[in-house]
Amino acid sequence: MQVNTSRGNPIPTRYGQIVPVARVVKLRWPGGGLNWNRPAAVEVQQGQSSRRVPINDATSRTIFTIVLTGLAVALGMSTFLKRRRRHKHDR
């Protein structure tokens, strides 16, 4: 697994320029792989000053929370059903 930060081409504006910044996650395995790009920030350059404005990716956070909740429910149900089966056989 590799995690890199990638900067896009500067985009000129009336007041300066902006540069998009993305985070790239690369997963490789034999016969394939996965590249996942997500926005990380925008660098705003006005004259001699430069500032970085982070991008909060609410969609990715929401999807991660849903998947994590699903895994927790599945694990909880599995544990519950295993205990229930053991108690049935003990009677």
N, C-alpha and C positions, 0 to 999 in steps of 0.2 A: 504494500500500500504506500502510495506517495501523496503528499499534500503540498501543493505549490500555490503561490500567489501570482496571478497573471495581470499585467497592465495592458489596457487597450490603447488605441491610438488617441492622441489628444484631439479634442473637439473644440475648435475656436468658437468663442461667443463674443458678444459686444463688449463684455467687461473683462475678458481674459480667456481662460480655457479650462475645460474639465477633462479629467482622465478617469475612465471607468476602471475599477479594480475588481477582479473575480478570484474566488478561491476554487482551485481545481483539485479534486480527489480522484486519483487513478488507482484502480484495482486491476491486477493482471493475474491470469491463471492460464495454464496450458490450453491453447485452442481459443482463447478469447480474453475478454476484459471488459471493464466498465470505466467510463470517464463521466464524472459528475461535476458540472460547472454551476456555481451559484454566485450571485452578486455579493460582494463584500463591502465595497465602499466606493465613494466618488471623491477624487482629489480635485479641489477647486483652487486654481492658481489665478491670482489677481495681482498684477505687477510683480513685486518682489516677494509678496506673501503667499503662502500656500497652506491650505488646511485640508484635513481629511474628514469627510462626513460618512460615518458608518451607515450601512443599510441593514436594518433589522428585518430579516426574512421570516415574517410571521407564518407563512404557508409551510415552510420546512419545519419550523418548530411545532406547528399544529400536527402535521403528518407524523413526526417523530413521537409526539405525545400519544396519538391514536394507536400507533403500532406498539409502543411500550405498554399501554393499557391493555391492548388485546393479548399480548404475551403474558402479562400478569394475570389476567382473567383465565387464560388457558392453563397456566401453571396451577392456579388456585383450584380450578375445577378438577384437574387431573389428580391433585393431592387429595381433594375431598372424596372423589370417587374411589381412589385406592383404599383410603381409610374405611370407607363405607363397605367395600367388598370384604375387607379383613374382618370387620365386626360381624358380617353375615356368616362367615365361615367359623367364627369363634363360638357361635351359639349352639 
